């Protein structure tokens, strides 16, 4: 049995749940075949026990305590040992099959979520994705855990029917016809059970999504006084889940009741017929005992068949939900890269805006609309291949969409404005590649001026951060995210508002250290803070999505790119400066729209 997780979970068909379940069965056919073989041995032994017991009784009544009785007793003992061994080893393989299928599904979902980018949340609620791993994957694995018992039960049913036909044709026909009738009657409840389980699963997924949204937005809800409204929504949805659960429970209770009643009636009929035949002398006392043994034993295969139908129903529902997640097309990397990676030191160009990142320069991107500059910076990280058809970005003349995704992720790192931290050890949060080099970690923390974070987290780098780093202040979270980006030390680093949540003194220290550390490597900082702009090699000013001026911070302020550019630039960055009034008759917006990007180039 292979260890988990798998090095390669494979590529499943996504045409539907049945195709997916069959694919899983083929992927683990080895351990599944062993489990089925052991299940057949187990139930075949169980089916032979009544037969050997009847033979032993008849032999004892006819010959007394002699060799025949001892041989029969020895055969029963051997059968019990084989049955016990097959049951113990088979259970291990049943669990292995369950875990293999469940974890394969979990790995596939996790890989899809990791690769899909924002596409996963655009197409599916968060609750659906979480439930696919937490519940559906386990339901998918369950069918493989019970498959061996189900197939073994079918074989045992055949063995019992043959042995019963040898005792009596009428009793054999009761077994051959009675059990399928019982199973068919129970199967009538499977379809409505499946329908109600699907409804409960969907309601539960919506409840999970609503709960996650409410918890993550609790602070905002308190600010606007909306806690009671959202609590009421959650309460209402939870009641829907309860009602759907009750509907499933009602159907399940009928199935459980009939699972006891119908086999019990079958046993009663079989015993009644066998007793009459024994009184008539048609069968021997030993055969009557065997008949009772078969009647009692055959209730087990019926229960296993019912359990298999229930597991198959849940697995079908769960596989459908897993396939739905796996069908999400990743925002990037859906098609393999076709172009060779350009050499190191290549220029990165956003063709839509005209923003250019030349090798070795620390550049600031400034815009009156922060969302506009952030959008340009984000495009440079290639987070959406579809959007890049309209807003192409090139590295060394090659479209990012044509490069291998791994090459882009290695060479270009974008740290967005809202830092997202995960729970876990602080050192692991920073060192996402797991290098384990503590000295580099401490250097990155020093560059980001985040020493106070080490002091505030018990045990320092080994200390645990809670979910989303909520124990840290906004500024601390931002500096931890900055240290994480700096530690990656990529060829091209794009930082969106990396110091917006810190005080002026801290910002000035970070700006100086950041510029000195990254000088000689390509860096873009989206900011309008003069404390940062003073340290960069070049500022690029964007208006209405287009680059309108380039130059040093002081030169743009002094009007080297023209009075219209200086006036507009001061309006954005000069909150702490004296704002100059543009000359009479100058239309700032129109002049900037026609200004030459190279006009302010040093």
Secondary structure, DSSP 4 states (H G I P E B T S, - for coil): ---SS-S-------S-HHHHHHHHHHHTHHHHHHHHHHHHHHHHHHHHHHHHHHHHHHHHHHH-SSHHHHHHHHHHHHHHHHHHHHHHHHHHHHHHHHHHHHHHHHHHHHHHHHHHTTHHHHHS-HHHHHHIIIIIHHHHHHHHHHHHHHHHHHHHHHHHHHHHHHH-HHHHHHHHHHHHHHHHHHHHHHHHHHHHHHHHHHHHHHHHHHHHHHHHTHHHHHHHT-HHHHHHHHHHHHHHHHHHHHHHHHHHHHHHHHHHHHHHHHHHHHHHHHHHHHHHTSS-HHHHHHHHHHHHHHHHHHHHHHHHHHHHHHHHHHHHHHHHHHTPPPSS-SS---SPPPPTTPPEEETTTTEEE-TT-EEEEEESSHHHHHHHHHHTT---HHHHTTS-EEETTEEGGGS-HHHHHHHEEEE-SS----SEEHHHHH-TT----HHHHHHHHHHTT-HHHHHHSTTGGGSEE-GGGTTS-HHHHHHHHHHHHHHH--SEEEEESTTTTS-HHHHHHHHHHHHHHHTTSEEEEE---HHHHTTSSEEEEEETTEEEEEE-HHHHHHTTT-HHHHHHHHHHHGGGSPPPPPPTT--HHHHHHH--TTTT--
